[in-house]
Amino acid sequence: MLFPRVKSRFFLLFTLLFSCFLSQTKAQIGFPYCESFQDNSAQSTTVFGGDASLTSGVLRLTNNQMDQNGYVYIDIPFSSVFGIKTSFEYFSYGGSGADGLTVFLFDANTPNFAPGGFGGSLGYAQRNQDAGLTRAYLGVGFDSFGNYGNSSENKNGGFPGGSGLLHPNSVVIRGPGSGSLGYAFINGKKTNSVGPFGFGAGELFELSSGGIGTTRVTDPNVPGYRKVIMSLDPNPNGPGFFLTVQMEVTTSPDTPRMMTIFENVPYLFDAPKDLKIGFSASTGGMTNFHEIRNIVVQVANDENLLNPIGENIADKASCEGQENTYEIKSSDVNLPNENSTIGCLQLFASFEDIISEEEDFCSQGKCKQENRELVLPQGTFRASDEGGKFTFFPNFGFRDEEVIVYYTITDSYGKTSAGNSIKLLIQESPEPVRIQVKGFPEGVSEVRFCESEVLELLAVGNEAYVKYEWFKDDELIPGSDAALLAIDVAGNYQVIAYNSKGCPTDSGIMKLINPPLPPLSLMDPMVGCVPGIPLDIRSGIEGYNDELFDYELETQEGEKLINEEMGQILLSGTYSLRIKNKDLSCWSAPIAFEVILLKEKLVTTFDYEIEGLGIKDDAGGGIFMDDPIRFNSQSIGDPVQWFWDFGDGNASTEPSPVHVYGKKGVFQVSLTITNAFGCEDVFELDLPITKSYRIMFPTGFTPASMENQFFRPKTKGIVKMELLVFNLWGELIFKSEDLNSLGWDGRKNGELAPVGNYVYRVNLESIDGEKITESGKFTLIR
């Protein structure tokens, strides 16, 4: 059946979009799929990854560089019911011989495609910790280097021999897999070796066409040419397929030969309903260019496919001057091939214009551009880019006339029907209809309203319409067959009005909006930290915007304040706040919160001193670099948090911390206090540290008494000291370079030295590197 839907207001837009589509000549639905890459372009369904790129008429999967990997897959599902046959040319050349390429099949319903491990796994199988191809079904590898056919790097099975034994120039079949499981070795053939897995001595060939310095070979008559033909023929007695792989190979000039690599090898694994095909290649420590072109994918068991059968369609209405949309559904025709769908609809002016496309195999899966638009005196037909949809725009002047066109359908296997007719009656179109919202000016296309409000929509036009259909968000509203519609739900509304001929006219879209309110987020409690200063409630509302919204504050006494009136709050207590859109009358639910206005001001101050000594300046003896300094907060206002910044990059949160600076300088110390309501106050003070060392010399000492037995200076902040003692004749009688020495004990050569005056000299180094030399006299007393 054909179901017309008129969208006259979209005609210009549709025409532009359709014209853009017609400029893309590579629409593709199902089989057959053909892609040459020779014009350096690819269909939108060709997905590239890794190092793959289009270049000079081929799809290049790898350059001849180390550690390359590239892949491509065709994002078109192919039904597996009748099997799959593919052919492609590949070019492997110009390097030192690694690794190779695969052609793979995977479940078309894979949600997220990811290739397998590269290197010797060729983008299909697992490799060490790398998972294999997602939902893989089959991977046939053309392996120049020889790792795809062994069990190294965690692969599952291989040719007989050790896991690391290389099998170069081998074509290897690996089975289904997922993640780290599966991808088993199924079969293999060595193209350049004799023996049970090889060929006869006169049939050998290498998979690549040449080494370093060689170029791409595209002529089948030139040595180095390689082409693969692969088919999966359905198993008539159970699941899976029989796999055949052939290669067209040229090793001598003008003598291409067809080599059968595998013939009807059982591959009896259950296949997904739909498959997708792809190619991958990789290099490792050795290199090669890997390229492909001229890919063809088609049904393997083509002889069992039947042509679809269409139906003649008659007595359908169309309305002049409007775009009428119709659809031929799969249920309206006979699609005899299992799992097939309508892939292509083509339109013709007569049966004679329907030309068989059998001679143009690759066009069978595409809608030809010239058959998707048909311009007749009565109007213009256009077929959709996929499926059975088409449109007809009747021209004015053909009212009550019939127009006949002819169509074919092509299914997703590329099979095409013989041709059938479509007969449409052109009828009078009604005058345009529009939607008017009662209570709002005419001509508006968008109305904002409150959620609980009921609006009345009226279909208005210059004709006596006989039927109405109202739609909300493109869904028909049941029972909406009158000109008036009452609604209380937001959405996009449209009405279709019908005249007495049954022709529709549709209105523009009326947008009815319940605008959302932003979340009302505010500080609770809101605190005024400075006594006597009014609190501005607006400052505590997140995202406050009085250009778009109104805010209403209700006090404890029931007074209501709007927007800027909320800026002078002088009383503590419980308040409530609500919000609304400025152009509407519906308020949000109120939110209650507390207001606290401090009665006592938070004031920060502090003092400091050397711990235990009370010294705080040079007048008291000065503060040394290594003195522990105690800081004492003297703040008022019940602080609960303290944050000290000592001015040297260090900080503390203790109420009364001790800090050692370790260097001289003037440091700006700040204390930030916070009370229980989050109010803060800051006080800063400069602290000078001027001393790095101190030296005090005694004027005498008594070596024979119990106290004051040694002569040495008392020091602070000294890291090196040399002490020398001389008699008045300049004779050195004591020397020490030990900073921890007790000093001179008053003896010379073991005997107590005579009472009298002596001379000292010290050479010192302070903690901050200053060099000091001092000398003077002292007295030895008995």
LINNORTA-V411190 format. One line per field, one symbol per residue. phi: phi as a letter, one per 40 degrees, with the letter a starting at -180 (. if undefined). A space follows every 50 residues. Layout:
phi->???
//
This chain:
phi->.bbcbcbccbccccdccccccccccbcabgccbbacgccfbaccccbcag ccacafgacccaccbcfcaaaabccbcbccdbgbbbaacbbbagbchaci bbbbbacccccbcaccccgccfgbccafccccdcfcbabbbbbcchcccb bcfgccgaddhcccccbcfbbbcbccaagbbggccbaaabcbbchcbbbc dcbcaccccicdgcbcbbcdcbdhcbbbbbbbcdccbicgabcbbbbcbb bbdgbcbcbccbbfccbcbdccdbbbbabaaabbcbbacbbbafcbbacc cccccbccbcbcbbfbcbbcgbcbbbaccdccbbbccdgcbccabbbaca ccccbcbccbdccccbccdcbbbbbbdcibbbcccagbcabbbcccgbcg bbbbbbabbbcccgcbcchabbbbccbccccdbbbbccgbccgcbabbac cccbbbbbcbacaccbabbbbbfgbccdgcbbcbbcbbbcicbabbbbcc cgccbbcccbcbbcccccdcbacaccbccbdgcccccdccccgdaccbbb bbbbcccgcbbbfccccbcbbcicbbbabacccbbcccccbcabbbbccb ccbbaabaacdgbgcbaccchgbcdbccbcbbcbcbhfcbbbbcbcgbgb aabccbcbbbcgacibbccbbbbbcccgcbabbbacbcbbbbaabbbcca abccccbfcbbaccbagbbaabbbbbcccgccbaaabccccchccgbbfg bccccicbbbabbbbccbgccbbbaibabcbb
//
